[in-house]
Amino acid sequence: MDIPTLSMAMAEYNVSSSISLAVMSKILDTAEATGEVLTEMAASASVPGLGDNIDILA
């Protein structure tokens, strides 16, 4: 393999790696934001007294 071809292949790999890293970073940010929203929704959806009484005769 000649040097110019190797150089282009390495440059393409570096660009590809950079893009993959940027996409994964964006996915991680989105997942963290989604997790925070789901935690807030779960906390606000709690019903006071739920599960205090159990009907065992039904």
CHARMM internal coordinates of N, CA and C (Angstrom, degrees):
IC EDIT
DIST 1 N 1 CA 1.4548
DIST 1 CA 1 C 1.5315
ANGL 1 N 1 CA 1 C 107.64
DIST 1 C 2 N 1.2860
ANGL 1 CA 1 C 2 N 116.21
DIHE 1 N 1 CA 1 C 2 N 134.83
DIST 2 N 2 CA 1.4606
ANGL 1 C 2 N 2 CA 119.21
DIHE 1 CA 1 C 2 N 2 CA -178.91
DIST 2 CA 2 C 1.5274
ANGL 2 N 2 CA 2 C 111.35
DIHE 1 C 2 N 2 CA 2 C -85.61
DIST 2 C 3 N 1.3102
ANGL 2 CA 2 C 3 N 115.75
DIHE 2 N 2 CA 2 C 3 N 163.22
DIST 3 N 3 CA 1.4656
ANGL 2 C 3 N 3 CA 123.12
DIHE 2 CA 2 C 3 N 3 CA -174.11
DIST 3 CA 3 C 1.5377
ANGL 3 N 3 CA 3 C 112.63
DIHE 2 C 3 N 3 CA 3 C -62.26
DIST 3 C 4 N 1.3235
ANGL 3 CA 3 C 4 N 120.54
DIHE 3 N 3 CA 3 C 4 N -46.27
DIST 4 N 4 CA 1.4754
ANGL 3 C 4 N 4 CA 119.11
DIHE 3 CA 3 C 4 N 4 CA 179.85
DIST 4 CA 4 C 1.5286
ANGL 4 N 4 CA 4 C 112.96
DIHE 3 C 4 N 4 CA 4 C -60.24
DIST 4 C 5 N 1.3190
ANGL 4 CA 4 C 5 N 116.89
DIHE 4 N 4 CA 4 C 5 N -40.29
DIST 5 N 5 CA 1.4644
ANGL 4 C 5 N 5 CA 119.76
DIHE 4 CA 4 C 5 N 5 CA 179.47
DIST 5 CA 5 C 1.5162
ANGL 5 N 5 CA 5 C 110.76
DIHE 4 C 5 N 5 CA 5 C -66.40
DIST 5 C 6 N 1.3253
ANGL 5 CA 5 C 6 N 116.56
DIHE 5 N 5 CA 5 C 6 N -41.67
DIST 6 N 6 CA 1.4615
ANGL 5 C 6 N 6 CA 121.06
DIHE 5 CA 5 C 6 N 6 CA 178.07
DIST 6 CA 6 C 1.5191
ANGL 6 N 6 CA 6 C 110.77
DIHE 5 C 6 N 6 CA 6 C -63.91
DIST 6 C 7 N 1.3163
ANGL 6 CA 6 C 7 N 116.58
DIHE 6 N 6 CA 6 C 7 N -41.67
DIST 7 N 7 CA 1.4609
ANGL 6 C 7 N 7 CA 121.50
DIHE 6 CA 6 C 7 N 7 CA 178.94
DIST 7 CA 7 C 1.5240
ANGL 7 N 7 CA 7 C 111.15
DIHE 6 C 7 N 7 CA 7 C -62.21
DIST 7 C 8 N 1.3197
ANGL 7 CA 7 C 8 N 117.11
DIHE 7 N 7 CA 7 C 8 N -42.82
DIST 8 N 8 CA 1.4701
ANGL 7 C 8 N 8 CA 120.02
DIHE 7 CA 7 C 8 N 8 CA 179.03
DIST 8 CA 8 C 1.5152
ANGL 8 N 8 CA 8 C 111.03
DIHE 7 C 8 N 8 CA 8 C -66.95
DIST 8 C 9 N 1.3246
ANGL 8 CA 8 C 9 N 117.63
DIHE 8 N 8 CA 8 C 9 N -38.86
DIST 9 N 9 CA 1.4571
ANGL 8 C 9 N 9 CA 120.94
DIHE 8 CA 8 C 9 N 9 CA 179.09
DIST 9 CA 9 C 1.5167
ANGL 9 N 9 CA 9 C 110.58
DIHE 8 C 9 N 9 CA 9 C -64.72
DIST 9 C 10 N 1.3261
ANGL 9 CA 9 C 10 N 117.44
DIHE 9 N 9 CA 9 C 10 N -41.26
DIST 10 N 10 CA 1.4693
ANGL 9 C 10 N 10 CA 120.85
DIHE 9 CA 9 C 10 N 10 CA 178.58
DIST 10 CA 10 C 1.5293
ANGL 10 N 10 CA 10 C 111.12
DIHE 9 C 10 N 10 CA 10 C -66.29
DIST 10 C 11 N 1.3149
ANGL 10 CA 10 C 11 N 117.20
DIHE 10 N 10 CA 10 C 11 N -40.08
DIST 11 N 11 CA 1.4634
ANGL 10 C 11 N 11 CA 121.03
DIHE 10 CA 10 C 11 N 11 CA 178.44
DIST 11 CA 11 C 1.5230
ANGL 11 N 11 CA 11 C 110.45
DIHE 10 C 11 N 11 CA 11 C -64.25
DIST 11 C 12 N 1.3251
ANGL 11 CA 11 C 12 N 116.24
DIHE 11 N 11 CA 11 C 12 N -41.81
DIST 12 N 12 CA 1.4724
ANGL 11 C 12 N 12 CA 120.26
DIHE 11 CA 11 C 12 N 12 CA 178.51
DIST 12 CA 12 C 1.5282
ANGL 12 N 12 CA 12 C 110.76
DIHE 11 C 12 N 12 CA 12 C -63.71
DIST 12 C 13 N 1.3218
ANGL 12 CA 12 C 13 N 116.28
DIHE 12 N 12 CA 12 C 13 N -40.23
DIST 13 N 13 CA 1.4654
ANGL 12 C 13 N 13 CA 120.62
DIHE 12 CA 12 C 13 N 13 CA 177.75
DIST 13 CA 13 C 1.5301
ANGL 13 N 13 CA 13 C 110.68
DIHE 12 C 13 N 13 CA 13 C -63.49
DIST 13 C 14 N 1.3391
ANGL 13 CA 13 C 14 N 117.28
DIHE 13 N 13 CA 13 C 14 N -42.44
DIST 14 N 14 CA 1.4662
ANGL 13 C 14 N 14 CA 120.76
DIHE 13 CA 13 C 14 N 14 CA 179.39
DIST 14 CA 14 C 1.5233
ANGL 14 N 14 CA 14 C 111.28
DIHE 13 C 14 N 14 CA 14 C -62.89
DIST 14 C 15 N 1.3197
ANGL 14 CA 14 C 15 N 117.55
DIHE 14 N 14 CA 14 C 15 N -42.21
DIST 15 N 15 CA 1.4648
ANGL 14 C 15 N 15 CA 121.23
DIHE 14 CA 14 C 15 N 15 CA 178.70
DIST 15 CA 15 C 1.5309
ANGL 15 N 15 CA 15 C 109.60
DIHE 14 C 15 N 15 CA 15 C -64.72
DIST 15 C 16 N 1.3107
ANGL 15 CA 15 C 16 N 116.07
DIHE 15 N 15 CA 15 C 16 N -44.42
DIST 16 N 16 CA 1.4598
ANGL 15 C 16 N 16 CA 120.87
DIHE 15 CA 15 C 16 N 16 CA -179.91
DIST 16 CA 16 C 1.5324
ANGL 16 N 16 CA 16 C 110.93
DIHE 15 C 16 N 16 CA 16 C -61.72
DIST 16 C 17 N 1.3180
ANGL 16 CA 16 C 17 N 116.24
DIHE 16 N 16 CA 16 C 17 N -42.10
DIST 17 N 17 CA 1.4679
ANGL 16 C 17 N 17 CA 120.40
DIHE 16 CA 16 C 17 N 17 CA 179.21
DIST 17 CA 17 C 1.5248
ANGL 17 N 17 CA 17 C 110.59
DIHE 16 C 17 N 17 CA 17 C -65.17
DIST 17 C 18 N 1.3138
ANGL 17 CA 17 C 18 N 116.88
DIHE 17 N 17 CA 17 C 18 N -41.54
DIST 18 N 18 CA 1.4655
ANGL 17 C 18 N 18 CA 120.91
DIHE 17 CA 17 C 18 N 18 CA 179.57
DIST 18 CA 18 C 1.5229
ANGL 18 N 18 CA 18 C 111.22
DIHE 17 C 18 N 18 CA 18 C -63.26
DIST 18 C 19 N 1.3066
ANGL 18 CA 18 C 19 N 116.23
DIHE 18 N 18 CA 18 C 19 N -42.45
DIST 19 N 19 CA 1.4657
ANGL 18 C 19 N 19 CA 120.45
DIHE 18 CA 18 C 19 N 19 CA 179.09
DIST 19 CA 19 C 1.5202
ANGL 19 N 19 CA 19 C 110.36
DIHE 18 C 19 N 19 CA 19 C -65.23
DIST 19 C 20 N 1.3195
ANGL 19 CA 19 C 20 N 117.00
DIHE 19 N 19 CA 19 C 20 N -43.79
DIST 20 N 20 CA 1.4656
ANGL 19 C 20 N 20 CA 120.37
DIHE 19 CA 19 C 20 N 20 CA 179.48
DIST 20 CA 20 C 1.5228
ANGL 20 N 20 CA 20 C 111.02
DIHE 19 C 20 N 20 CA 20 C -61.45
DIST 20 C 21 N 1.3111
ANGL 20 CA 20 C 21 N 116.82
DIHE 20 N 20 CA 20 C 21 N -41.72
DIST 21 N 21 CA 1.4564
ANGL 20 C 21 N 21 CA 121.05
DIHE 20 CA 20 C 21 N 21 CA 179.22
DIST 21 CA 21 C 1.5296
ANGL 21 N 21 CA 21 C 111.06
DIHE 20 C 21 N 21 CA 21 C -64.45
DIST 21 C 22 N 1.3189
ANGL 21 CA 21 C 22 N 116.99
DIHE 21 N 21 CA 21 C 22 N -41.63
DIST 22 N 22 CA 1.4672
ANGL 21 C 22 N 22 CA 120.56
DIHE 21 CA 21 C 22 N 22 CA 179.10
DIST 22 CA 22 C 1.5240
ANGL 22 N 22 CA 22 C 111.05
DIHE 21 C 22 N 22 CA 22 C -64.86
DIST 22 C 23 N 1.3251
ANGL 22 CA 22 C 23 N 117.22
DIHE 22 N 22 CA 22 C 23 N -40.39
DIST 23 N 23 CA 1.4695
ANGL 22 C 23 N 23 CA 120.86
DIHE 22 CA 22 C 23 N 23 CA 179.33
DIST 23 CA 23 C 1.5251
ANGL 23 N 23 CA 23 C 110.29
DIHE 22 C 23 N 23 CA 23 C -66.42
DIST 23 C 24 N 1.3241
ANGL 23 CA 23 C 24 N 117.18
DIHE 23 N 23 CA 23 C 24 N -43.88
DIST 24 N 24 CA 1.4645
ANGL 23 C 24 N 24 CA 120.43
DIHE 23 CA 23 C 24 N 24 CA 179.12
DIST 24 CA 24 C 1.5276
ANGL 24 N 24 CA 24 C 111.33
DIHE 23 C 24 N 24 CA 24 C -63.76
DIST 24 C 25 N 1.3219
ANGL 24 CA 24 C 25 N 117.25
DIHE 24 N 24 CA 24 C 25 N -37.11
DIST 25 N 25 CA 1.4553
ANGL 24 C 25 N 25 CA 120.97
DIHE 24 CA 24 C 25 N 25 CA 176.91
DIST 25 CA 25 C 1.5235
ANGL 25 N 25 CA 25 C 110.80
DIHE 24 C 25 N 25 CA 25 C -63.17
DIST 25 C 26 N 1.3177
ANGL 25 CA 25 C 26 N 116.90
DIHE 25 N 25 CA 25 C 26 N -42.53
DIST 26 N 26 CA 1.4632
ANGL 25 C 26 N 26 CA 121.58
DIHE 25 CA 25 C 26 N 26 CA 178.65
DIST 26 CA 26 C 1.5240
ANGL 26 N 26 CA 26 C 110.77
DIHE 25 C 26 N 26 CA 26 C -65.18
DIST 26 C 27 N 1.3294
ANGL 26 CA 26 C 27 N 117.00
DIHE 26 N 26 CA 26 C 27 N -40.35
DIST 27 N 27 CA 1.4649
ANGL 26 C 27 N 27 CA 121.22
DIHE 26 CA 26 C 27 N 27 CA 178.14
DIST 27 CA 27 C 1.5188
ANGL 27 N 27 CA 27 C 110.10
DIHE 26 C 27 N 27 CA 27 C -63.44
DIST 27 C 28 N 1.3269
ANGL 27 CA 27 C 28 N 117.59
DIHE 27 N 27 CA 27 C 28 N -41.42
DIST 28 N 28 CA 1.4574
ANGL 27 C 28 N 28 CA 121.70
DIHE 27 CA 27 C 28 N 28 CA 178.85
DIST 28 CA 28 C 1.5221
ANGL 28 N 28 CA 28 C 111.11
DIHE 27 C 28 N 28 CA 28 C -63.78
DIST 28 C 29 N 1.3273
ANGL 28 CA 28 C 29 N 117.47
DIHE 28 N 28 CA 28 C 29 N -42.89
DIST 29 N 29 CA 1.4629
ANGL 28 C 29 N 29 CA 121.07
DIHE 28 CA 28 C 29 N 29 CA 177.61
DIST 29 CA 29 C 1.5237
ANGL 29 N 29 CA 29 C 110.89
DIHE 28 C 29 N 29 CA 29 C -61.22
DIST 29 C 30 N 1.3228
ANGL 29 CA 29 C 30 N 116.57
DIHE 29 N 29 CA 29 C 30 N -43.25
DIST 30 N 30 CA 1.4627
ANGL 29 C 30 N 30 CA 120.90
DIHE 29 CA 29 C 30 N 30 CA 179.36
DIST 30 CA 30 C 1.5224
ANGL 30 N 30 CA 30 C 111.36
DIHE 29 C 30 N 30 CA 30 C -64.82
DIST 30 C 31 N 1.3294
ANGL 30 CA 30 C 31 N 117.47
DIHE 30 N 30 CA 30 C 31 N -41.31
DIST 31 N 31 CA 1.4652
ANGL 30 C 31 N 31 CA 121.39
DIHE 30 CA 30 C 31 N 31 CA 179.48
DIST 31 CA 31 C 1.5213
ANGL 31 N 31 CA 31 C 111.02
DIHE 30 C 31 N 31 CA 31 C -65.49
DIST 31 C 32 N 1.3234
ANGL 31 CA 31 C 32 N 117.46
DIHE 31 N 31 CA 31 C 32 N -38.96
DIST 32 N 32 CA 1.4624
ANGL 31 C 32 N 32 CA 120.17
DIHE 31 CA 31 C 32 N 32 CA 177.53
DIST 32 CA 32 C 1.5220
ANGL 32 N 32 CA 32 C 111.08
DIHE 31 C 32 N 32 CA 32 C -64.68
DIST 32 C 33 N 1.3200
ANGL 32 CA 32 C 33 N 117.02
DIHE 32 N 32 CA 32 C 33 N -43.28
DIST 33 N 33 CA 1.4644
ANGL 32 C 33 N 33 CA 120.85
DIHE 32 CA 32 C 33 N 33 CA 179.38
DIST 33 CA 33 C 1.5258
ANGL 33 N 33 CA 33 C 110.46
DIHE 32 C 33 N 33 CA 33 C -64.32
DIST 33 C 34 N 1.3179
ANGL 33 CA 33 C 34 N 117.06
DIHE 33 N 33 CA 33 C 34 N -41.73
DIST 34 N 34 CA 1.4624
ANGL 33 C 34 N 34 CA 121.24
DIHE 33 CA 33 C 34 N 34 CA 178.85
DIST 34 CA 34 C 1.5272
ANGL 34 N 34 CA 34 C 110.58
DIHE 33 C 34 N 34 CA 34 C -63.60
DIST 34 C 35 N 1.3177
ANGL 34 CA 34 C 35 N 116.57
DIHE 34 N 34 CA 34 C 35 N -41.22
DIST 35 N 35 CA 1.4624
ANGL 34 C 35 N 35 CA 120.95
DIHE 34 CA 34 C 35 N 35 CA 178.36
DIST 35 CA 35 C 1.5138
ANGL 35 N 35 CA 35 C 112.06
DIHE 34 C 35 N 35 CA 35 C -62.51
DIST 35 C 36 N 1.3236
ANGL 35 CA 35 C 36 N 116.33
DIHE 35 N 35 CA 35 C 36 N -41.01
DIST 36 N 36 CA 1.4678
ANGL 35 C 36 N 36 CA 120.04
DIHE 35 CA 35 C 36 N 36 CA 178.14
DIST 36 CA 36 C 1.5244
ANGL 36 N 36 CA 36 C 111.03
DIHE 35 C 36 N 36 CA 36 C -63.80
DIST 36 C 37 N 1.3239
ANGL 36 CA 36 C 37 N 116.73
DIHE 36 N 36 CA 36 C 37 N -42.37
DIST 37 N 37 CA 1.4670
ANGL 36 C 37 N 37 CA 120.73
DIHE 36 CA 36 C 37 N 37 CA 179.86
DIST 37 CA 37 C 1.5309
ANGL 37 N 37 CA 37 C 110.13
DIHE 36 C 37 N 37 CA 37 C -65.34
DIST 37 C 38 N 1.3345
ANGL 37 CA 37 C 38 N 117.16
DIHE 37 N 37 CA 37 C 38 N -42.35
DIST 38 N 38 CA 1.4646
ANGL 37 C 38 N 38 CA 120.16
DIHE 37 CA 37 C 38 N 38 CA 179.27
DIST 38 CA 38 C 1.5246
ANGL 38 N 38 CA 38 C 111.23
DIHE 37 C 38 N 38 CA 38 C -64.67
DIST 38 C 39 N 1.3204
ANGL 38 CA 38 C 39 N 117.54
DIHE 38 N 38 CA 38 C 39 N -37.56
DIST 39 N 39 CA 1.4656
ANGL 38 C 39 N 39 CA 120.81
DIHE 38 CA 38 C 39 N 39 CA 177.10
DIST 39 CA 39 C 1.5228
ANGL 39 N 39 CA 39 C 110.98
DIHE 38 C 39 N 39 CA 39 C -64.30
DIST 39 C 40 N 1.3259
ANGL 39 CA 39 C 40 N 116.56
DIHE 39 N 39 CA 39 C 40 N -43.26
DIST 40 N 40 CA 1.4666
ANGL 39 C 40 N 40 CA 120.25
DIHE 39 CA 39 C 40 N 40 CA 177.59
DIST 40 CA 40 C 1.5303
ANGL 40 N 40 CA 40 C 111.15
DIHE 39 C 40 N 40 CA 40 C -63.66
DIST 40 C 41 N 1.3386
ANGL 40 CA 40 C 41 N 116.92
DIHE 40 N 40 CA 40 C 41 N -41.14
DIST 41 N 41 CA 1.4622
ANGL 40 C 41 N 41 CA 120.16
DIHE 40 CA 40 C 41 N 41 CA -179.86
DIST 41 CA 41 C 1.5271
ANGL 41 N 41 CA 41 C 110.72
DIHE 40 C 41 N 41 CA 41 C -65.44
DIST 41 C 42 N 1.3121
ANGL 41 CA 41 C 42 N 117.42
DIHE 41 N 41 CA 41 C 42 N -41.05
DIST 42 N 42 CA 1.4584
ANGL 41 C 42 N 42 CA 121.06
DIHE 41 CA 41 C 42 N 42 CA -179.98
DIST 42 CA 42 C 1.5209
ANGL 42 N 42 CA 42 C 110.59
DIHE 41 C 42 N 42 CA 42 C -65.38
DIST 42 C 43 N 1.3161
ANGL 42 CA 42 C 43 N 117.32
DIHE 42 N 42 CA 42 C 43 N -38.33
DIST 43 N 43 CA 1.4621
ANGL 42 C 43 N 43 CA 120.72
DIHE 42 CA 42 C 43 N 43 CA 179.50
DIST 43 CA 43 C 1.5280
ANGL 43 N 43 CA 43 C 111.13
DIHE 42 C 43 N 43 CA 43 C -68.56
DIST 43 C 44 N 1.3279
ANGL 43 CA 43 C 44 N 117.25
DIHE 43 N 43 CA 43 C 44 N -36.71
DIST 44 N 44 CA 1.4635
ANGL 43 C 44 N 44 CA 119.85
DIHE 43 CA 43 C 44 N 44 CA -178.19
DIST 44 CA 44 C 1.5287
ANGL 44 N 44 CA 44 C 112.27
DIHE 43 C 44 N 44 CA 44 C -81.36
DIST 44 C 45 N 1.3236
ANGL 44 CA 44 C 45 N 118.07
DIHE 44 N 44 CA 44 C 45 N -15.28
DIST 45 N 45 CA 1.4558
ANGL 44 C 45 N 45 CA 120.93
DIHE 44 CA 44 C 45 N 45 CA -176.98
DIST 45 CA 45 C 1.5230
ANGL 45 N 45 CA 45 C 112.75
DIHE 44 C 45 N 45 CA 45 C -92.20
DIST 45 C 46 N 1.3128
ANGL 45 CA 45 C 46 N 117.64
DIHE 45 N 45 CA 45 C 46 N 0.99
DIST 46 N 46 CA 1.4692
ANGL 45 C 46 N 46 CA 118.84
DIHE 45 CA 45 C 46 N 46 CA -178.64
DIST 46 CA 46 C 1.5237
ANGL 46 N 46 CA 46 C 110.36
DIHE 45 C 46 N 46 CA 46 C -68.69
DIST 46 C 47 N 1.3061
ANGL 46 CA 46 C 47 N 116.02
DIHE 46 N 46 CA 46 C 47 N 142.74
DIST 47 N 47 CA 1.4629
ANGL 46 C 47 N 47 CA 122.54
DIHE 46 CA 46 C 47 N 47 CA -178.61
DIST 47 CA 47 C 1.5266
ANGL 47 N 47 CA 47 C 107.78
DIHE 46 C 47 N 47 CA 47 C -108.00
DIST 47 C 48 N 1.3262
ANGL 47 CA 47 C 48 N 117.39
DIHE 47 N 47 CA 47 C 48 N 120.96
DIST 48 N 48 CA 1.4641
ANGL 47 C 48 N 48 CA 119.23
DIHE 47 CA 47 C 48 N 48 CA 179.95
DIST 48 CA 48 C 1.5337
ANGL 48 N 48 CA 48 C 111.07
DIHE 47 C 48 N 48 CA 48 C -63.40
DIST 48 C 49 N 1.3085
ANGL 48 CA 48 C 49 N 116.38
DIHE 48 N 48 CA 48 C 49 N 135.41
DIST 49 N 49 CA 1.4554
ANGL 48 C 49 N 49 CA 121.35
DIHE 48 CA 48 C 49 N 49 CA 177.27
DIST 49 CA 49 C 1.5102
ANGL 49 N 49 CA 49 C 114.80
DIHE 48 C 49 N 49 CA 49 C 82.41
DIST 49 C 50 N 1.3148
ANGL 49 CA 49 C 50 N 117.67
DIHE 49 N 49 CA 49 C 50 N -1.00
DIST 50 N 50 CA 1.4523
ANGL 49 C 50 N 50 CA 120.23
DIHE 49 CA 49 C 50 N 50 CA -179.27
DIST 50 CA 50 C 1.5244
ANGL 50 N 50 CA 50 C 109.91
DIHE 49 C 50 N 50 CA 50 C -66.77
DIST 50 C 51 N 1.3019
ANGL 50 CA 50 C 51 N 116.21
DIHE 50 N 50 CA 50 C 51 N 125.84
DIST 51 N 51 CA 1.4531
ANGL 50 C 51 N 51 CA 121.35
DIHE 50 CA 50 C 51 N 51 CA 179.35
DIST 51 CA 51 C 1.5214
ANGL 51 N 51 CA 51 C 113.78
DIHE 50 C 51 N 51 CA 51 C 89.99
DIST 51 C 52 N 1.3333
ANGL 51 CA 51 C 52 N 118.42
DIHE 51 N 51 CA 51 C 52 N 1.07
DIST 52 N 52 CA 1.4617
ANGL 51 C 52 N 52 CA 120.55
DIHE 51 CA 51 C 52 N 52 CA 179.08
DIST 52 CA 52 C 1.5179
ANGL 52 N 52 CA 52 C 111.63
DIHE 51 C 52 N 52 CA 52 C -72.28
DIST 52 C 53 N 1.3168
ANGL 52 CA 52 C 53 N 116.19
DIHE 52 N 52 CA 52 C 53 N -34.87
DIST 53 N 53 CA 1.4676
ANGL 52 C 53 N 53 CA 120.80
DIHE 52 CA 52 C 53 N 53 CA -178.50
DIST 53 CA 53 C 1.5184
ANGL 53 N 53 CA 53 C 109.94
DIHE 52 C 53 N 53 CA 53 C -115.86
DIST 53 C 54 N 1.3248
ANGL 53 CA 53 C 54 N 116.43
DIHE 53 N 53 CA 53 C 54 N 134.69
DIST 54 N 54 CA 1.4529
ANGL 53 C 54 N 54 CA 122.13
DIHE 53 CA 53 C 54 N 54 CA 178.57
DIST 54 CA 54 C 1.5261
ANGL 54 N 54 CA 54 C 108.22
DIHE 53 C 54 N 54 CA 54 C -123.53
DIST 54 C 55 N 1.3282
ANGL 54 CA 54 C 55 N 117.14
DIHE 54 N 54 CA 54 C 55 N 126.17
DIST 55 N 55 CA 1.4573
ANGL 54 C 55 N 55 CA 121.61
DIHE 54 CA 54 C 55 N 55 CA 178.04
DIST 55 CA 55 C 1.5246
ANGL 55 N 55 CA 55 C 107.72
DIHE 54 C 55 N 55 CA 55 C -89.55
DIST 55 C 56 N 1.3275
ANGL 55 CA 55 C 56 N 115.78
DIHE 55 N 55 CA 55 C 56 N 102.71
DIST 56 N 56 CA 1.4648
ANGL 55 C 56 N 56 CA 119.73
DIHE 55 CA 55 C 56 N 56 CA -177.33
DIST 56 CA 56 C 1.5301
ANGL 56 N 56 CA 56 C 111.78
DIHE 55 C 56 N 56 CA 56 C -89.90
DIST 56 C 57 N 1.3383
ANGL 56 CA 56 C 57 N 118.72
DIHE 56 N 56 CA 56 C 57 N -4.07
DIST 57 N 57 CA 1.4573
ANGL 56 C 57 N 57 CA 121.84
DIHE 56 CA 56 C 57 N 57 CA -179.44
DIST 57 CA 57 C 1.5265
ANGL 57 N 57 CA 57 C 112.79
DIHE 56 C 57 N 57 CA 57 C -94.15
DIST 57 C 58 N 1.2809
ANGL 57 CA 57 C 58 N 117.86
DIHE 57 N 57 CA 57 C 58 N -8.63
DIST 58 N 58 CA 1.4467
ANGL 57 C 58 N 58 CA 121.10
DIHE 57 CA 57 C 58 N 58 CA -176.24
DIST 58 CA 58 C 1.5152
ANGL 58 N 58 CA 58 C 112.81
DIHE 57 C 58 N 58 CA 58 C -75.14
END
COOR INIT
IC SEED 1 N 1 CA 1 C
IC BUILD
